[in-house]
């Protein structure tokens, strides 16, 4: 029947649109803090977790860790940093292991191959012990100095706090244009400004 044909034609379009929307959202990851609730684990009550997927970020990891350690030391709250090596082929994993040996608050997860940023974030979130989750990129485009003001908003009672990269260094067509489109869609659908 005609109705069946319309449904069959629309279904692939919905799948394609869904995949495109998911791709755009992954490309536009900015620091998003998520409050996980009170839970029952006492250590989870005080801790926040920074989750950092890393794929071939060997040249950035040490500097990122230094900046994070400095900022987090000033904040003075219990935290953990989880680096997820997403199948790097450079020296990222070696550097991460060295960092974790000197900083007990750093944990390293190693994925067997490159699964992508979404899978790496998911692995980090699943293994975290934090009541507040802070995803960050490993490429130094998220400034660790932004953590304290955003944490303050969580402490004021907000469930989700987000920031955006004002001066993106990404290519326009590959990253910035999808980010602009995703932000417009999210703004329209969710009333977020």
C-alpha positions as CSV (number, residue, x, y, z in Angstrom):
1,X,0.0,0.0,0.0
2,X,1.0,3.6,-0.3
3,X,1.3,4.0,3.5
4,X,3.8,1.2,3.7
5,X,6.0,2.8,1.0
6,X,5.9,6.1,2.7
7,X,6.9,4.5,6.0
8,X,9.8,2.6,4.3
9,X,11.1,5.7,2.6
10,X,10.8,7.8,5.8
11,X,12.5,5.2,8.1
12,X,15.9,5.5,6.3
13,X,15.6,9.3,6.4
14,X,15.0,9.2,10.1
15,X,17.9,6.9,10.7
16,X,20.2,9.1,8.6
17,X,19.0,12.2,10.4
18,X,19.5,10.5,13.8
19,X,23.0,9.5,12.9
20,X,23.8,13.0,11.5
21,X,22.5,14.6,14.7
22,X,24.6,12.2,16.9
23,X,27.7,13.0,14.7
24,X,27.1,16.7,15.1
25,X,26.7,16.5,18.8
26,X,29.9,14.4,19.2
27,X,31.8,17.0,17.1
28,X,30.6,19.8,19.3
29,X,31.6,18.4,22.7
30,X,32.3,21.2,25.1
31,X,32.8,20.9,28.8
32,X,29.5,19.7,30.2
33,X,29.2,19.1,33.9
34,X,26.6,16.5,34.9
35,X,25.3,16.1,38.5
36,X,24.8,12.4,39.1
37,X,22.7,12.7,42.2
38,X,23.5,11.8,45.8
39,X,24.0,8.0,45.4
40,X,24.9,5.8,48.4
41,X,28.7,5.7,48.1
42,X,30.2,8.1,50.6
43,X,33.3,8.8,48.4
44,X,31.0,9.7,45.5
45,X,29.4,12.4,47.6
46,X,32.5,14.6,47.6
47,X,34.2,13.7,44.3
48,X,34.1,15.0,40.8
49,X,35.6,13.2,37.9
50,X,37.3,14.7,34.8
51,X,37.0,12.3,31.8
52,X,39.5,12.9,29.0
53,X,39.5,10.7,25.9
54,X,42.9,10.8,24.2
55,X,43.8,9.6,20.8
56,X,47.4,10.4,19.7
57,X,47.6,13.3,22.1
58,X,51.1,12.5,23.4
59,X,52.4,16.0,22.8
60,X,49.6,17.6,24.8
61,X,49.0,15.2,27.7
62,X,51.8,16.3,30.1
63,X,50.9,20.0,29.7
64,X,47.2,19.2,30.1
65,X,47.9,17.3,33.3
66,X,50.1,20.1,34.7
67,X,47.4,22.7,34.1
68,X,44.6,20.4,35.5
69,X,46.7,19.6,38.6
70,X,47.3,23.3,39.2
71,X,43.7,24.3,38.8
72,X,42.3,21.4,40.8
73,X,44.8,22.0,43.6
74,X,43.4,25.5,44.0
75,X,39.8,24.3,44.0
76,X,40.7,22.1,47.0
77,X,38.0,19.4,46.5
78,X,38.4,15.6,46.1
79,X,38.6,14.6,42.4
80,X,39.8,12.0,40.0
81,X,41.1,12.4,36.5
82,X,40.4,9.6,34.1
83,X,42.3,9.5,30.9
84,X,41.0,7.1,28.3
85,X,43.6,6.1,25.7
86,X,41.5,5.5,22.6
87,X,43.9,3.2,20.7
88,X,46.7,5.8,20.3
89,X,49.6,4.9,18.0
90,X,51.9,7.5,19.4
91,X,53.4,7.7,22.9
92,X,50.1,8.8,24.6
93,X,49.8,5.7,26.6
94,X,53.4,5.7,27.8
95,X,53.0,9.3,29.0
96,X,49.7,8.6,30.6
97,X,51.1,5.6,32.6
98,X,54.0,7.8,33.8
99,X,51.6,10.5,34.9
100,X,49.4,8.0,36.8
101,X,52.5,6.6,38.6
102,X,53.2,10.1,40.0
103,X,49.6,11.2,40.7
104,X,47.3,8.8,42.6
105,X,44.3,10.8,41.5
106,X,44.9,9.9,37.9
107,X,43.6,6.7,36.4
108,X,44.2,5.5,32.8
109,X,41.9,3.3,30.8
110,X,43.2,1.7,27.6
111,X,40.9,0.8,24.8
112,X,42.2,-2.0,22.6
113,X,41.8,0.0,19.4
114,X,40.4,3.4,18.3
115,X,36.6,3.2,19.1
116,X,36.0,7.0,18.9
117,X,35.4,9.8,21.3
118,X,31.9,8.7,22.3
119,X,33.0,5.2,23.3
120,X,36.0,6.5,25.1
121,X,33.8,9.0,27.1
122,X,31.4,6.3,27.9
123,X,34.1,4.0,29.2
124,X,35.5,6.8,31.4
125,X,32.0,7.7,32.7
126,X,31.3,4.1,33.5
127,X,34.5,3.7,35.5
128,X,34.3,7.0,37.3
129,X,33.5,7.4,41.0
130,X,32.6,11.0,40.7
131,X,29.3,12.6,41.7
132,X,30.0,15.3,39.1
133,X,31.3,14.3,35.6
134,X,33.4,16.8,33.6
135,X,34.3,15.6,30.1
136,X,37.2,17.4,28.4
137,X,39.1,17.1,25.2
138,X,42.7,16.1,25.3
139,X,43.9,18.7,22.8
140,X,44.1,21.6,25.2
141,X,41.1,23.4,23.6
142,X,39.2,23.2,26.9
143,X,40.7,25.5,29.4
144,X,41.0,23.9,32.9
145,X,40.6,27.4,34.4
146,X,36.9,27.1,33.4
147,X,36.3,24.3,35.8
148,X,35.9,26.4,39.0
149,X,33.2,28.8,37.8
150,X,31.2,25.9,36.2
151,X,31.5,23.8,39.4
152,X,30.2,26.9,41.3
153,X,27.1,26.7,39.2
154,X,26.6,23.0,40.1
155,X,27.0,23.9,43.8
156,X,24.2,26.6,43.3
157,X,21.9,23.7,42.4
158,X,22.0,23.4,38.7
159,X,21.9,19.8,37.4
160,X,23.7,20.4,34.1
161,X,26.2,23.2,33.4
162,X,27.8,23.7,30.0
163,X,30.3,25.9,28.4
164,X,31.4,26.5,24.8
165,X,34.6,27.3,23.1
166,X,34.7,30.9,22.2
167,X,37.8,30.9,20.0
168,X,37.8,27.5,18.3
169,X,40.9,26.4,16.5
170,X,39.1,23.7,14.4
171,X,38.6,23.7,10.7
172,X,35.3,25.5,9.7
173,X,33.7,22.8,7.6
174,X,34.7,19.8,9.6
175,X,34.1,21.1,13.1
176,X,32.8,24.7,13.5
177,X,29.9,24.6,11.0
178,X,28.5,21.3,12.5
179,X,28.9,22.9,15.9
180,X,27.0,26.0,14.9
181,X,24.2,23.8,13.4
182,X,24.1,21.6,16.5
183,X,23.9,24.6,18.8
184,X,21.0,26.1,16.8
185,X,19.1,22.7,16.8
186,X,19.7,22.3,20.6
187,X,18.6,25.9,21.2
188,X,15.4,25.4,19.2
189,X,14.5,22.1,20.6
190,X,15.6,22.6,24.2
191,X,15.1,26.3,24.7
192,X,18.8,26.5,25.7
193,X,20.5,29.9,25.0
